[in-house]
Amino acid sequence: MKRLPIDDVWPDLRDALRAGPNAVLVAPPGSGKTTRVPLMMLDEPWLGGRRVLLLEPRRLAARSAAAFMARSLGEQTGETVGYRVRLDTRVGPGTRIEVVTEGVLTRMLQEDPALEGVGAVLFDEFHERSLHADLGLALCLEAQSLLRSDLRLVVMSATLEAEPVARLLGDAPVIASDGRAFPVETIYLGRSAERTAEFGPHFRAGRAGALERDVAAAVMRALTEREGDILVFLPGAGEIRRTEALLSAERLPSSVEVMPLYGSLPAERQDAAIAPAAAGRRKIVLSTSIAESSLTVEGVRVVIDAGLMRVPRFSPRTGMSRLETVPVSQASADQRKGRAGRVAPGTVYRLWSERDHALLPEARTPELLEADLAQLALELAVWGVSDPERLQWLDPPPRGAFAQARELLRRLGALDADGRATAHGRRMAELGTHPRLAHCILRAHSLGWADAACELAALLGDRDLLRGERNADMRLRVDALRRAARTGSPPQGADPAAVRRLLAEARELRRAADRIVRAEGAASGGSAAAAGPGAPAAGAAAHGADAVPVGLLLAFAFPDRIAQRRPDGRYLLANGRGAVLPGAQPLSRAEYIVAAELDDSGTESRILLAAEVSAADLERYCAESIAAEESVEWDSEARAVRPLRRIRLGAIVLKEGRLAHPDPESVRKALIRGLQEAGLEALPWTKTARQLLARMRMMSRFGGDWPDVSEEALLSRLDEWLGPYIEGATKLQDVLKVALADALEGMLTWRQRQELDREAPTHITVPSGSRIPIDYSDPESPVLAVRLQELFGLKETPKLANGRLPLTLHLLSPAHRPVQVTRDLSSFWSEAYFEVRKELRSRYPKHVWPDDPLSAAPTNRAKPRGNH
């Protein structure tokens, strides 16, 4: 067996695992950590004949690693070394090393938390920080702590920051290998890795854009400048197909073959892409980040890196996930670069500039911090953990996203009121797909639509089958897949391999669902088994044997995305968000739809995939999400109370009608809310009521126990002082009949009323005998407007509020025009009166203007009687 760099550090790793249960192994690509360490563990005494589990983040890497190790032993896969990945398992009774994908480990732990028969779990390429890797490590650490102190855990990576992981593993030793890498020259081509936005329209339109043209140009340059096979990193399958088309148009030499490599390709095409090129031939492999780590593409001497990758991002604001194209991290770029130096000196062409490289993030953000956490929350609930803080994490799940995930699970019936996994939730987790899809499949199974639900789940878990189809109707995709299953012919323009894969996925989901339902039926004495194949199908019978209610199936999976058409053609989702179908299409006329895929980049989400659902189906099959609501509301336009009965599905109102016998107290409170919204000025203010309010405000200025009658206080306490006077009223028109003065006076005690009349009277009697009204418009400065002659003989200014507030006197001429304003009448008589007297005598000569106004007789007439 050829010696590898990892062999040099194996003694250190071996000693560490003999001394303690955990270790961290850091080794660059090509050092042999993935394929050599599990084999070297087989003879360790602590393993005691038990199995080694090697976790790989991708199915291709798992199958490739297992095949390589099996060949090194001279065996076939499934003997000493086997693998377990979704839809494909090759293990036998003598298998000692199982290479598994991370989701498979989660299922193994849920079925056997002690992992009996397993001696070690190796987490390969942990730097990728996938959600299932973080979850698997957290569950393994708890299993080790509570059940299996002898279980060995090894975290392995090429670019891992080892110290935090070592601390998480109980200050585990860190073993590092220098590896064996040849020098790689880096050539920067100048495209900015940040300029991802410009690619979006090209992606959606399905046309080759600037990105693909730049990549194709770099490939052509590398073919002439460098030797060896070329590995090209692109963000997704769409970019790979468009770049492949461009290269095909370039009339490549006959010795050059272009091969795609991405996760949804059939296994045989993936294997062909990573196999060595035939003698005398060159290979160009167009790959996603699948080839970034834990996978060797034989013969590669040149890497061309577009600097982009596609990652799922979850938005707690909308509760939805979307794939985003983002720049790679520096660590990922270095991983990709290293692929060119595995067998000989190589070259990497980076489509961005050296300056932009320094601006890239150092490492990728853990998926746990950005992804939809519904599946993680369900797995934790099945494990028996409602609070993730109970477990050990490198980065704990974000609280907001985790809370939203639990709320969704409750809505799907996976969690009970206390947050524990229900029997239905355990079945959902066992199915191993996203909780939304698992709930849909299990619910549809009992209604006779299991096949359709499994096909729908397969379609939703993959890329759009009808790429480039502008019609968002999901029924087109389901019908196309079902036709392909019947005829064996894929839809026009669809990838035949993708169709085969989708049908295989649907069949596997159906088998798993049947298995779960049978087990449940056996456990419950057969009652649940009635939902299996050939059983009565209530839903199918109601719709017709061949009808597939795609919209209803989507409603099972996405109850929060059931949508109602608004008058303007846009849609309101059950979760309260707005959404719109792009362009005019048949679905645009549907009253109700269910959105399966949304782009939530704007204020209103763009509906990418959806299906129509009938109101009758919603009422019949989604009753658990529908609630009757009685409300008594204020209609600001009608200025009246509206008692309503609504049938709601989340934010959607399915039906609305008048509530026949509303609660009188609710009506009164709604009326009060409406009056508060309208403001004080909407009330029936009379001159008397306004004066009373002003008098009360004046008295409250001087303390005591006077009620607060400011505008804010009156509005906030409207129910207290006005409520008793509007019993039976239902609209503003009824309130206009209320005597506000009586309502305001009702706020006062008998003593306060007496004091108000005494200290803030409505009128005051002046020396002439006239009863003059006081103007309280400004409670801080009440005004008495009186003719000057009527105050002869009055020495001091009249005062209110027990002598604390002098009146502001507007002294008037005989024609009631103001001649002086004063709050100090005594000073006016002694100082200003004589100047005023001169003017008044000239203007009103028939009136008496005495030299001594304090001894003169007051009068309210033009001139005193008897004075001729």
Secondary structure, 3 states (H helix, E strand, C coil): CCCCCHHHHHHHHHHHHHHCCEEEEECCCCCCHHHHHHHHHCCCHHHCCCEEEEEECCHHHHHHHHHHHHHHCCCCCCCCEEEEECCEEECCCCCCEEEEEHHHHHHHHHHCCCCCCEEEEEECCHHHCCHHHHHHHHHHHHHHHHCCCCCEEEEEECCCCHHHHHHHCCCCCEEECCCCCCCEEEEECCCCCCCCHHHHHHHHHCCCCHHHHHHHHHHHHHHHHCCCEEEEECCCHHHHHHHHHHHHCCCCCCCEEEEEECCCCCHHHHHHHHCCCCCCCEEEEEECHHHCCCCCCCCEEEEEECCEEEEEEEECCCCEEEEEEEECCHHHHHHHHHHHHCCCCEEEEECCCHHHHHHCCCCCCCHHHCCCCHHHHHHHHHHCCCCHHHCCCCCCCCHHHHHHHHHHHHHCCCECCCCCECHHHHHHHHHCCCHHHHHHHHHHHHHCCHHHHHHHHHHHCCCCCCCCCCCCEHHHHHHHHHHHHHHCCCCCCCCHHHHHHHHHHHHHHHHHHHHHHHHHHHHCCCCHHHHCCCCCCHHHHHHCCCCCCHHHHHHHHCHHHEEEECCCCCEEECCCCEEECCCCCHHHHCCEEEEEEEECCCCCEEEEEEEECCHHHHHHHCHHHEEEEEEEEEECCCCEEEEEEEEEECCEEEEEEECCCCCHHHHHHHHHHHHHHHCHHHCCCCHHHHHHHHHHHHHHCCCCCCCCCCHHHHHHCHHHHCHHHCCCCCEHHHHCCCCHHHHHHCCCCHHHHHHHHHHCCCEEECCCCCEEEEECCCCCCCEEEEEHHHHCCCCCCCEECCCCEECEEEEECCCCCEEEEECCHHHHHHHHHHHHHHHHHHHCCCCCCCCCCCCCCCCCCCCCCCCC
